[in-house]
């Protein structure tokens, strides 16, 4: 993720570089000044650092889905409620906005976990309880995303059933099944705490 610098509108801040610029060869080279957030595939550094293969993203997309690692971290002065990848602080001006953001991130994490479990337990005899939980969480997220992506010009009600926007207080991620220790390190319990290199090793 690249964040546009407030001091220099032509440069961006990255997690691995203090300052970077959009590649002059990019189709977004002339459009980036009006947008604060961009995704990039690669950043090459010679005498200057340039971002390549860039894609425009919105602030709410970073808040909900950004970061390989996230940590709840309140800062009243900056109005932030979490830190992504140890450098990017995210939050809203209103306290209720931060509360909603954290709840939505919990829903996203739980929905992905349940959908993954549903896929693993698919086959000829899928678990109906897992299917129900996965589908319910996925549908709730769809309704929220329809609200978040609604444009001011759209006067139609994006949600047919507003009751679907109520969070389930008891939503939890599926419990991990205890298995006999394998070749992996016994101390590795949470995949979200692993580095990219460790995750790649698991997939080999």
N, C-alpha and C positions, 0 to 999 in steps of 0.2 A: 504494500500500500504506500502511495506517495501523497504527502500532504503539502499543499501549496504554502510557501513561506509568506508570512505577513509583511516582512521587511522588503522582500524582493519578489514581485509578482511573477517574474519569469523563472524562478527556481522553486524546487520542491525539497522537502525533508523526507529522508528515508530512514529506515531502522539501521541500515548498514553504512550509510553515507550521511555526512553532515549537510550536503547540498548536492542537488542533481538537476539536470535540465532535460526537457523533452527533446528527443532526437530530432534534428532538423529534417531527417528523411521521413519522419512519422506523418501520417495523414492528419494527426491531431496537433501538429506543431503550431498551427495558427489558431487553434480553438481552445487551448488549455487555460488561457488567462482568466476566463470567466467561470471556471469550475475548480473547486478546491481539492477534490479527491479523484485519484486515478489509480487503477491497477496497472502494474507493469510486469512483463515476463522476465526481463533481464535488464541489468544496469552495468554498462561497460565504462571503465575509467581509464583515460589516458592522461591528457592534460586537463580534461574536464570530464565529469561524469554525466552520461546520457542514459535515459530510460528508453527501452525498446518494447514494441508490441504492447501499447498502452490501450486501456479501456476505461471509459468514463463510468464512475460509480457514484451513488448518492450517499449522503451521511447516514441515513437510516439503515442502508444495506451494510455499512461497516459496523454500525452499532449492534445489529442483530446477528450477522454472520461472520464478521471480521475476526482475525486473530486465531492462530493455532493454539494460543494459550490466553486465558483471560483470568483476571483476578479482581474481585470486588474491592474497590479502593475509593473511599469517599474523600473528596476534597471540596470543602465549602467555598473556598475562594474561587476555584476554577469551575465549580458546579459540575464536577465529574463524579461518576459512581463506579467506574471500573478502568483497569489498565489492560491493554491488549499487547501481547508480545513484549512486555516489559518496557514499552516506550510510548505508546499511544494512549492518551487519556480520553475517555469518552463519557459523555453525560449530557443532561439537559439543564436549563436554567431552573425549571420547577422541580421540586422534590418529587411530586407525583409522576413526573416524566421519567425520572430515574427509577422509581419503583416499578413503573410499567415496563421499562427497558429490561430490568433484571428479571422480571417475571417472564417476559417474552423470550429471553435468552434461555431460561430454564425450560420453557416449552419447546424451543427449537432443539435443544440438546436431548430432551426426553423423546421427542418425536423421531429424531434420527435413530436413537438407540432402539426404540420399539420397531421401527420399520426394518432395521437391520436384523433384529431378532425374528421378525415375521418372515423375512427372506430365508434366514437360516433354517427355520422350522417349517418351511413350505412343504414341498413334496406332495405325496398322495394324501396325507392326513394332516393338514395344517391345524394348529392349535387355535380354536375359536376365540379363546380369551385373549391371546396375543393379537390376533387379527382385529378384534373389536377395539382394543386399546390403541393399536397402531393407527387404525382408520379414524378413530375419534380425535386423536391428537392432530393428525394430519389435516383433518377437516377444520378444526379450530384454527390452525395456523393459516390455512387458505383464506378463511374469513378475515383474519387480522391483516393479512397481506393485501387483501382487496381494499381495506380501509386505508392502509398506509400508502398504497399506490394510486389512490384516487386523486385526480387532478381537480383544481378549483373550478374548471369549466364543466366538469361532469356533475350535473344536478341530479342525476339518478341515484337512488339509494343503492349503494354497492352491496349491502347485506340484507338478504331477504329475512333472515331469522336472527335478530340481535341477541337472542339468548345464547347463541353459539360463541359470542364474544366473552362470556363469563369464564374465568379460569377455574379449572378443577383444583381445589385446594390440596387434594391428596395425590396429585400427579407425581409419579416417581419413575425413575429409570428402571428398566428391568433388572432384577437381581442376577448377579453373576453366579453361574453354576460352579460349585467347587469341584475341581478335578485334580488328579494326581499331578505333581510337579513334572514338568517336561524340561526340555533343553533351555528354555528361557530362564532368565534371571528370576529367582523367587521374589525379589523385591519389587519387580515390575507389576503393579496392580492396576494402574489406571493408564489407558492408552493416551489420554489427553496430556499426560505428563511426559511422554516420550518425545525425543527429538525426531526430526525428519529422518536422520540417518538410522536411528533405531527402528522407526516404522518401516523403512525400506528393508532392513534386515529381517523383520518379521514376515515380510511378503515374499522373500526369496524362497 
